[in-house]
Amino acid sequence: MFRLEKVLQNDDSVYIYFTQIIKTLGIILSYYIFSILEKNSIYELGNKEIFINSKYFDFSILLSILYILISLFFIKNKTYQYNFISFLKDDIAVIAISNFLIFTLYFFINKSFDIEIGYIYSLIFLMINLFIGKKLFNHIYNYMINNDIIHKNIMLVGSLKDIKFFLKKKKRENKYF
């Protein structure tokens, strides 16, 4: 399929907000799965009481709330970014800031949270899940653009004959689908 280069970019805010909400739910799901699998078998994944009684429950709820608030507050770019640097900036940096704020809050309210190897593993598990989510959102975004679900403004450059040929070819391709 022929794909034109995007010259004039539309606003992707809705897709960006959608991905942030799904990633927030992914954070809770990651900690849900991790807290159950830390000491139980895969057969216990349906038992939400294990998660509610785990040491990660309060932390995951706070992390999710701070993640969505910070990420929505700092969204300045209205175009969806594909690259790994945007993953580091949008996800890893926000998770780090959220962790800092949670530990500061725990310090002020005198709540203990022992940082042990399980916490490090949970962060690694979360980062892997967020990275997989980023790749999945990239794929969905490309699919939506290639199938004209998300319409982009484009600028055709060339002779009038070439532009007419391209538009007729594109119209014939879309006629059968």
N, C-alpha and C positions, 0 to 999 in steps of 0.2 A: 504494500500500500504506500502510495506517495504521501509524504507528510511535508507540509510547507513549514518553513521556519517562521516562528512567531516573531513578528516585528512590533506590533502594537499589543501590549499585554492587557487583558481584562483583569478584573479584580477576582482573586481566588479566596477571598476572606471566608466564605461559607465553607469551602472545603478545608481550609486551615482550621477553623473552629471545630468542624466535625472531627478532624483527626485528633485534635487536642482532647476532645471529650472521650473519644474511643481510647486514647492512650491513658487517660485518667482511669477509666474502667479497667484497662489492662494492668495498671499498677495495683489496684485492689485484687484483681484476679491472680496476679503473680504472687503477691504475699499470701493470698488464700491457699494457693497450691503449695507454695514453699512451706508455710507453717504446718500444713498437714503432712507433707512428705518428709519433713525434718525428723519426725519420730514415729510416723505411722506408715502404713502401706498405701498403695495406690487405690485399694478397695475402700479406703476411708474418705475419698475425695468428696463424697456426698454428705459427709457429716460436718455441717457448718458449726456445730458446737465446739469442735476442736479449734477452729479458727477464732471463734469469739473468745475462747478461754486462753488463747496463746498470747505470748508476749508481744507479738507483731500486730495484734488487732488495732490497738490505739494508734500505734506508729503508722500503720498503713492508711488509716482513715485521715490522720493529720497530714501525711505525705501527699495523699491524693488531693485533699482540699488545697493545700499550699501549692501543689504542682499546677492545678488548673487556674488558681488565682494569679500566680506569678506568670505563667505562660500566656494567659490572656492579657495581662497587664503589659507584658513586654512585646506583644506582637505588633510590629511596626511595618513589616513587609507585607504587602498585599498580594504577592505572588508566591506560589508554592515552590519551595527549594528542594532539589533532588540530592544535593551533594552531602558528603559525609561531614563536612564542616557545619552544615546547618543542623545535622543530628547532634553533634557535640554541643553546639550553642543552644539549640532549642530544648534538648532533652537532658543531656548530662549536666550542663550548667544549672538548669532549673532544679534538677534532683539534688545537686550539691548545695545550692542555696536553701532549698527546702529542708534538707537534713540539718544544716547549720541552724536554721530558725527553730526546728523541732528540738534540737539539743539545748538551745538557749532557753526555750520555753520550759523544758524539763528541768533545767538548772534553777530557774526562778520559782517553779512550783515544788521543788525538792522531790521530784519523781525520779526514781532510779531506773536507769536503762543500761544494763551491762552490755558493753560492746565486746562481743566474743566472735569467734570464727564464723558462727552461724549468721551473724549480721553481715559480715563481709560476703559470705556465699549468697545471702539474699539480695544484696546489691548487685552482685555479678549476674545472678539469675534475672533480676529486673532489667539490667542493661542489655542482656541478650534478647529478652523479650521486646524491649523498646526498639532495638536494632532490627529485629525481624519485622516488627510493626512498621518501621520506616520503609523497609524494602517492599512490604506489602502495599503500603500507601502509595509508593512510587509507581508500582505496577498498576494499581487501580487508576491513578491519575493519568498515566500514559494510555490506558485502555479507554478512558473517558474522552480524552482528546482525540485519539485515533478514530473513534467511532462517532465523533461529532456530538457527544453528549454535553461536553463543555465546549462552547463555541469561542473561538479566539479570533480577534481581529487580525487580519493578515494584509500584507501589502504585496501585490504581484508586480514584479519588475520584469520588463521585457517588451517585445514588440506586441502590437495589437493582435497580430496573427497568432503568436505563441500563446497569448493569454486566452484568446477565444478557443484555441485547440485544447488547452488545459481544462477550461470550464466545461466544454462539451464532453471531454473524457470523464471528468468528475461527475457530471450529471448522469452519464450512461452507467457508471459504476454504482451510483446511489439508486438508480431506477430499479435494479433487480434486488435490492436489499431492503 
